[in-house]
Structures are given as C-alpha cells and as structure tokens.
Amino acid sequence: MYKAPYFISFDITKNKTRRKVWKILEEWNIASQKSASICSLSLRQAQELFGQLQNTIDEDDSLLMARLTSLDEITAIPENSILKAAVMASDLRKSHPRIPKKLKI
C-alpha cells in the first residue's frame, strides 16, 4: 500500500471541537503541533480521516488536508481547497526559498 505525506491544517474556534480533532488525530497516531500536522497515509486512509475530521468541525471552522506529492506539486483534498493550497504553497516559497517558483496546483 503506497503512502504519501499529507499536510493537515485546521482553524477551529471552539476548544471543545479542537480537542475532538486532536483526539481523532491521536487515534490515528498523528502528532499535532497546535493546528498543523504532517503524516503518511494511503489515499483511502486520507479520505477516511478527512471525512472524520470534516464531520467533527463546525461550519465556521476550516480544514485543509493536502497531499504533498513532491516539492513542486500540492494536491488538496477536497478539490475546492485548491485556492487554500495555492496560498499555502506561496507562503511555503516565501519561508523556504529552495522550493521551486512554479508549483503545480
């Protein structure tokens, strides 16, 4: 089973909801540093985890889960998170100048 690195980021307003998300990540053996994590998952695992997290957060919260396929490509889940992934990629380039200027989004 091929596993790829995934970046998970969330912005959750309620502490109770945030603790639920941390508990889900802990159950998946994913360490979370505040509101961001990197882990290795198969596509099926990533879809299952995203579904669990999406069902836990409130409408006014945000969740981004992106598969990091290489330094020059980021694939976001769900697909409507592409803009968020592009912003994240842009921020990555600013903080890490070795990342290529053209990222495939």
Secondary structure, DSSP 8 states (H G I E B T S, - for coil): ---EEEEEEEE-S-HHHHHHHHHHHHHTT---BTTEEEEEE-HHHHHHHHHHHHHHS-TTSEEEEEEEEETTEEEEESGGGHHHHHHHHHHHHHH-TTS-S--B-
